[in-house]
């Protein structure tokens, strides 16, 4: 019997669910026996037997695809037969070909891999039971977060373990090109999607009809990542809406009575690719996915990545969620088989649902002690971490203080209940020995050591070396940010304005939410609720007193407010570096290709001069997020005629945003614009 645990009072909300280590049974039974055992899942009750060939035939013969093919033939002057032949080729590239034999092969291989990589893989059994029931009643969409390549495999592995119908999984097209591996994935349920579809009308039509047919027929649960890409920062990403629109359309058109969405939160003690991700953020090109690359990376099997938690959230009815949000009558005005462009109401509903799913993924995540430790380590200067170190006993006390704050804020923590706090933290440092180490009662940041180097490294190389360790730390801090981000925005607003007036704080809170909308994910049109949540949490932990018109820091609240404001300081500092560069040094029209290295050079110089204290300004994701935020705030404009991602900057507007962020412009001057834009 697999071991179970219910978390103690040191772990918070996860105590509501029982988690089972699915690897325990695998460690004491035959891997081959597991892979070859009887697999007897209970599928969707209304689904008729439907093979892969039947699915592909239904897509190619659909009225929708016939209509689009005729349109394209007329527009391009091609024959209808040529267009249909192209559609067949696209479907052949996309479609999965799930076969039980390959599922068994993958089950056997993954058991070997997971037992080497992870100490435990914990799964919440109540969530699995709810999922098993939901799959029998409606078409189900599985929506996990995406932090590692392991995400792609783990859900299917768990469902195979518990005799639950296996999902078809949306995967990036580069995986299809991996020799042997691509075909194994295809035959294990993966269907492959191009990264950039652009204006390819036929590809879009084939893909969307393929996805909609899977949902309409209840062919299998469908799994996709609403964030679109794997997060290199381990933070939630802004959801991509294309696939979300596709899976929801059968409900909008009344082709199915309901659809069930299941948010899934995958949390890691240690991500296999942590060093690779940090180097990518510093401009090192991502290695191309290939079978040879996978074989070369097999040395990661020597790593111990600690535990993984997979938390299956409550199944959500699209019918109930969309009640009063959307009028489906518009879809009755045209035949279902004809293409229809979604109107503003539908787009808003799809966006709201996608953002809601990301929020639920965050709430379901289980935060490790290392994430809390990383929050604190990043608030110490890099020079202190590398040269002096932090006193270990003091660091333990501060981490336990932060644990209590996280629990007050409603977090779920993976804090082992049987070991002493000191032992938990010592073993955590040992697990992350590539980033920090403990020596003579002090914690130090590990930097790349190359004793064989013939020449001393340059100051710039020293900055980059430190940045790798800092960005690895930052990625684990990011896994805990969702717990603190709303009260941290309010603490930052209090710091910027030096005001206690509720309306002024609300205005600056809204400005910060808008500015950091690509760093942290907020549900659209939910700012008032976010502000109220921030006030509630700060009051709950005793950091502030709330009156009808004021938010007043308490005598004992300084430690909490200082921590929260410092938590966001790397983001505010990084944005100010970008604002300074754009308003002073940048040419009026620039490309993204110029912007990223130039900004990185500027940040490096500022770090070396002692003017900038965060290495996170060197991250390409942060730099791109600044650019997106400035576009949203209309201070930077993307030139549509350009093929090179050219941007035009309004230097005065950028300077004004920087002045608001630094508190030079009082909040009273912002209240004339309700959304805190310029």
N, C-alpha and C positions, 0 to 999 in steps of 0.2 A: 504494500500500500504506500503510495507517495506521501511524503511528509507534508503537513499543513501548518499554517500558523495564522493566528489572528493577532494583529499588531497590538502592542501594549500602549499605554498612554504616552509613550515616547514617539509614537509614529502617526497619531492623528487619524484622519478620515478613513484611511485604508482599513481600520479596524472593523468597519462595517461589512467588509467582504472577507471571505476565507480564500487565501491563496494556497495553491498546491504546487510543489516543486515537481514538474513533470519529468525531470531527469532522474529522480531518485529510483523510480522503477526501472528506467532504462539501464541504470548502472548495475542492477542485479538480475537482469534477464537477458535473453539472447537478442542481439540486434537484428539478426536474420529472421528470427521468429516473429519479432515485432513487425518487420516490413512485410512478411508473407502471411500474416494472420488474416482472418476473414474481415473484409471491410464492408459494412452494411449500413450506409447512411440512410436517413429518412428525408427524401427530397420534398420540394414544394408540392403540396397536394394537388394543385390544379395543373401541374406540368404534365404534358403527355410525353412519352418516350421520344427523344429528339437527338439524333446523332450530330456529330460535327459537320458531316456532309449535308444533313438536312438543314442545319443552321445556315451554312454558307449558301445553299440553294435558295432558302427563304429570303436572304439578303439580296442576292442577285436578281431574283424574280419579283422583288417588291415593287409596288406601283410608284413609290417615292423615287427609287433609283432609276426606274424606267423614265419617269418624268424628267429628272435631272439630266440623264444621258441624252434625251432628245434635245433639251435646252442647249447643252454643251455642243452637240453636233451641229446645231443651227448656228451657234455663236462662232464656232471655229472653222466651219466648213468641212469637218471630218465626217466620215460615214458613221451611222449609228453603230454598225458592227465594230468599227475601230474603237469607239468610245467604250462600248461594252467589254471589248477585249482588254482595254486598259483598266477598266473597273475590276475585271477578274484578276488581273495582275496585282492590283492594290490589295484586294481581299486576300489573295494568297500570301502577300507580305504581312498582313495584319493578323490573320486568324490563328487562334490556338488549335491544338489537336490533342486534347487531353486523353491519355491512355493510362489505365491502372498500372500496367507493368512499369511505366516510367515513374509513376507516383511512388511505387514500391522501391524502385532504385534510389530515388531521391530521399525517401524516408530512411533507408538504410545508411546512405552517405551522410545525411544531415545528423543522424543520431551520433555517428562517429565524430563529426565536426563539433557539434554542440557540447558533447561531453568533454572534449578537449578545451574548448574556449571558455565555457561558463561553469561556475560552481553550481549554480541553481538557475532554473528558468521557472519563475513563479507565474501562475495563471489563476485568475479569479473564477472559481467554479460556478458561482451564481450567474456570472456574466455568460459563461458558456452554455449553461442550461437555458437562459433566456434566449440566446442566439439560436439554439437548436429548435426551440419552439417557434420563434419568429420565421425561420427558414421554411417551415412547413405551411405557414399561413399566407405569406406575401412574398413578392420578389424582394430580395435583401441586397443592400449596398453596404459593403464593408469599407470603412474609411479610417485606416490607420495613419498616424503621423509618420514622417520619413526622416530618419536620422542616420541610417546605416544601410549598406547593401544587405545586411542580415534581415532587415524588415521584410524584404521581398519574399523570403523563404519561410519565416517563422509562423505566419498565420496559417498557411497551408499545412505546415507540419503539425501544428496544434489540432487543427480540424481533423486531419488524418488520424491522429492519436485517439480522438474521442468519437470517431464514427459520425462526423458531421459532414454534409456535402461540401466538396472542395470548391473554392472559388475560381473563376477565371480572373486573371490579374492583368491590369494594364501595366506594361513595361516599356521602357525607352528602347527605341529601335537599335541603338548601338549593341545592346545585349544579344539581339538576333544575329548579329554578325560574328559572334564568337563561335569558332569551330566546335562542333559537338555540344558545347554548353548551351548555345542558343537553341539547338534542336531539342535538347533534354528539357529546357525550360518551356519551350512551346508545347511539348507533349506532357508537361506537368500543369498546363493550364494558362500559360502566359500568352497574351496577345500583345502585339508590338505597335507602338504609336510613334510617329515621327515627332521630333522635338519642335520643329517649326513647320506648321502647315501653311501659314500665310494665306494667300488668296487662291489656293488650289481647290477649286470648287468640287471637282470630282472626288479627290481624296477625302475632303470633309464629308461629302455625301455618303461615301462608302463606310467610313469610320462611324459616323453618327447612326446610320442604319444598322450597322453591326451591333453597336452598343444597345440601341433601342430594341432590336429584335431579342437580344439576350434578356432584357428586362421584361418585355412584353410576354415572352414565352415562359418566363421563369426557368430558363435553361439551367442556370446555376447562380449562386451568389456572385456578385460582381465586386471586385476589389480595386480601388484606385486611390491614389494619393491626391487629396484635394489641394495640397501645396504645390503639386506639379513636379517639383524637383526635390532631391535630397538636400536637406539643410546643411550647409557647410559650417554654420555657426551654432548648430543645435538649438537655435531659436525657431519659433513658429514663423512660417513664411506667409506672405499675402496669398490668399487662395486664388487658384486659377479657375475660371468659371466655365470653360468650354466643355469639359467632361461632365461637370455638374449639371449643366443645361441638358446634355444628352440623356443622362440617366433619369432626369425628372420629367422630360417631355411626355413619355407615355402616360404619366399621371395627369399632366396638364391637359392632354388631349382626350382624357377619359378612356384610354385603351386598357388601363388597369385600374382597379378600384382603389388600391393604395400601394405605397412603396415604403419599406422600412429602411431607415438609415441607422447604422451602428457605428458610433465613434469608437476607435480603439487607440489606446495610449500605450506606446512601447517605450520603456525607460531602461537605460543602461547604467551600470556602475562605471563601465569604461567602454567607449566606442572603439571598435577595431581600427578604424581609419583616422584616429585623432591627429597623428602627426601629419599625415597626408593632407587632411583638411586645412590645418594651420598653414602649411606651405602653399596650398592653392590660394588661400586668402592673401598671401604675400606676393602673388603674381607668378608662382611656379605653375606651369601648365599642368592640367589634370591628365594623368596617364590614360591613354586610350584603352577602352575595355577590350580585352583580348584573352583568349585561352592561355596563351603563353604568359601574359601578365598575371593571370590567376594562379598559374603554376608557380611562378616566381614569388608570388605573395603567400605561398603556402607556409612560409616560416611564421606567419602570424598565428598558426595553430600552436606554437610554443608559448603564446601569451596566455595569461589568465585575465579574463575580462570581468571577473566577479560575477554578479548576478544580473539577470534581466527580469523585468516585470512586464507582463502583457495583461492589460486591464481592458476587458470587453465592457464597453459602456451600455447603458440602458437602450434598447431598441426604440427608435423614435418614428412615429407615424407621420409621413409627409402630409397625409390628409388632415391630421389634427394641427400640424405646424402651420399649414398654409391657410387654415380657416381664417377668414376676414383679412387675409393678406393679398389674395389674388382672385380675380373674377375669371373663371375658366370659360365663360360664355364666348369670349372672343374666338376660341378655337372651334366653335360650332359654326362660324360664319364662312368657313372654307372646308373643302374635303380634307380629311385627316392625312391623306397620302401626299398632299401637296406641301412643298416647303413653305414654312411661315417664319417670318422674322419676328422674334419676341419683342413685345413692346416694353416701354419703360417700367411698367408695373411688374412684368414677369422678370426682367433683368434685376430689378431691386429685390424681388423675392428670392431669386437664385443666389444673389450676392449675400443676402442676409442669412440664408441657410448655410452657405459655405463658411461664412465667418463664425456662425454659431457652432458648426462642427469643430472648427479649430479651437474655439474656446472650450468646448467639452473635452477635446483631446488634452488640452492643458490641465483642466481640472481633474482629469483621470490619471495624470502622470504621477509616478511615485518618485519622490526626490531623494537622492542619496546623501549621506553625510558629506561626501566629497563636494557636492554642489554648494552646500552651505559653507564649507571651508574655503572654496574658491571665491565666494562672495567677499569673504573677509581678507583673503590673501591679496586680492586685487586692489584693496583699499590701502595697502602699504606701498611705499615707493619701491620701484624696481631695484634701485641701488641698495636699499635696506634688505630686500629679499635675497639678493645675490651676494652681498658682502657681510652684513651683520647677522641676518636671519631674525626670525621672530621667536621670542621665548615660548617654549612649548607649553608650559603650564598655563601661561596667560592666554595662549591661543586656544587651549581646551576650554577655559572658562568663557571666553568670548563666543566660541562655537556653540556651547550649551545655552548661552544667552540667546543666540540667534535661533537655535532649535525651538526654544520656547516661543519666540516671536512668530516663527513660521507656523507653529501649531495654533497659536492665537489667530492667525490669519487663515486657518482652515486647510493647511497643507497636509498631504499624505507623505509620510517619510518612511524610507527604508532604513530604519535605525534598529539593528539587532537588539532584542530585549534581554538576551541571556548573558551577554558580555558586558564588562564594565565600560563606561564611556571612554576612558583612556585607551582601553584595548581596541574598541571600535575605531577610534581615530588613528591609532598606530597602524592597524591593519589596513586602513584606508590609504595612509601615506605610503605604505609598502606596495599596495596595488598600483599606485600612481607614481612609482619611483622614477619614471621617465620625465616627470615634471617637477617634483619636489623630493627632498630627502631630509631625514632627521639626523642631526649630528650634535653631540654634546649639549642636548637639551634645547636645541634651536632648530627651526624649520627654515630651509633654504630652497630657493628656486634653482632648478638644474638648468644649466646652459650647455649647448653643444661643446664637447671638449675634443679637440683634435691635436693631441700631443705631437703627432708626426708632421704638422704643418711647418714648412720651411720658412715662411715669412710670417711675421705677426699680422693679425687681422687688422683691417682698417677700422676707424671708428664707425663708419657706416655699416660694415659687416657685423660689428659688435651689436649695433642697434637691431639688425635683422635677426641675429642669433637670439637675443633676448625676446624679440617679438614672437618667435615661434612658441616659446614657453608661455608667454603672456596670452597669446591667442588660444592655446590649448586650455589654459586656466579659464579664459573668458567663455569658451564653449560650454564648460560645465557650470559656470555661474549662470549662463543663459538658460540652463534647464530649470533653474529656480526663479527666474525673473517674473514669470506669470503670477507667482504668489505675492510679490511685492510691488508690481509696477504701478498699480493705481494709487496706493498710498504714497509711493515714491514720487509720482508726478505731482501730487498735492504738496508733499514736503518740498519739492523743488520749486513749486509755485510760491510757497511761503518764503523760501530762501531768496527768490528773485525779487519779489515785491516788497518784502519786509512789512507786509500788511496782514491784518487779521480779518479784514472785511470779506465776508463770504462771497459777495458778488464779484469783487476784484479777483479773488482767488479762483473763482469759477471761470472767469474770462481767461486768465493765464493758463489754467488747467486745460481749457479747450484749445488754446494756442499750442501748448506742448503736445497734446494728443494729435493735433493736426500735423505738427512738425515731425513727430516721431511715428507717424502712422505706418511707415515701412519697417520700423524697428520692432514695434510691438503691435499685435493684432487686436483691434477693437471692433466690436459688433457695430455696424453702421447705425447712426441715429440713436445711439445709446449713451451719449455723453453725460446726460443728467444722472442716469443710473450709475455710471462709472464714478462720477464725482461723489454721489451719496455713499457708494460702497467704500470709497477712499476715506470719507469722513467717519463712517461707521467703524472701520478697522482701526483707524488711529485713535478713536475714542475708546474702543474695546481694549486696546493695549495700554491705555492711560497716557498716551502721548499728547492728546489735546482735550480741551473742553469745547463743546459745541453749544452755541446759542443760536437764536433765530437768525442773527445777522453776522455772527463772528465765528471764526475757528481760531481758538487761542491756545498756543503751546502751554503745556503744563510744566510745573517746576521739575517734574521727573521725566519729562518727555524728550529732553534734549538728545539723549543717547540714541533713541529710536529715530528721531527726525534727522540727526546727523548721519546715521548709517544709511537711511533711505536716500537722502540727498547725494551722499557719496556713491551710492550704488549706480546712480544715473550720470555721475560726473564724467566718466569716460565718453559717454554719448554726447553730452553738451560740449565738452572740450573738442572732440573730434569734429563736430558740426561747425564749431567756431573757427577751426583751422580751415575748413573748406570755404566758409563764408569769407574769411580774410583773403584767401587765395583768389576767389572769384571776384571780389569787389576791388582788389588792389592789383593783382599780378596777371590774372587771366586775360587773354585777348577777348574781344567782344563776341566772336564766334569761334567755337572750339568743338573738337570731336571727343567722344568718350575715350577713344584710344589715346588721345593726348592728355586728357584730364586725369586719368588714374595714375600714370607714372609721375606726372608733374606734381600732383597733390602728395603722392608718397614721398617724393624728394623734399618737398616743402616741410612735411611732417617730420622727416628724418632730421633735417637741419634744426628744427625747433626743439626736438628731443635732445640733440647734442648740445644745444645752447642752454638747456635747462628751462626753456620757456614753456615746453609742453611736457606733461607728466604721464601721458598715456600712450602706450604703443598700439592701442586699438585704432588710432587714427590711420594706421598703415593698412588696415584691412580693406580689401577691394569691395567687400559686401557693404561695409559702412559707407564707403565713398559713393557707391552706386545708389544707396538708400538716400543719401543727401541730395543727389541729383534728382531722384524721383520726387522727393519731398518738395524741392524747389520748383519743380514743374507743377506739382499740385497747388503750390502757393502762388503760381504764376509769376515767379521771379526769374525762371529760366524757361525758354520756349524751345521745343524741338522743331527744327526746320523740316517741314514735310517733304519738300522737294529733294532733300538730300538722301543719298544712298549710304552715307558714311556715319549715320547717327550724329549729325551736327546739331549743336545747341547755341542759342543766342542768350546772353546773360544781361539782365537789367541790374547793373551794379548798385544803383541806389536802392532798389527793392531788396537785394541781398543784404546790403548794409543795414537796412531797417530791421530785417528779421534778426540779424545778429545783435542789434541794439535791444530789441525786445527780449531776446534770450538772456542778455547780460543785465537786464533791469534798467537800462538807460532810458527807456521809454516807459512811463508809468502806465498801469493797466487802465486808468481812466481814458487814455488816448486810444485804447483798443476797442472800447465798448460801442463805438459807432458802427462797427462791422460785426454782425452777430456770430459769424463763424470764426472770428479772430484772424481772418486773412488780412491781406494788405488792404 
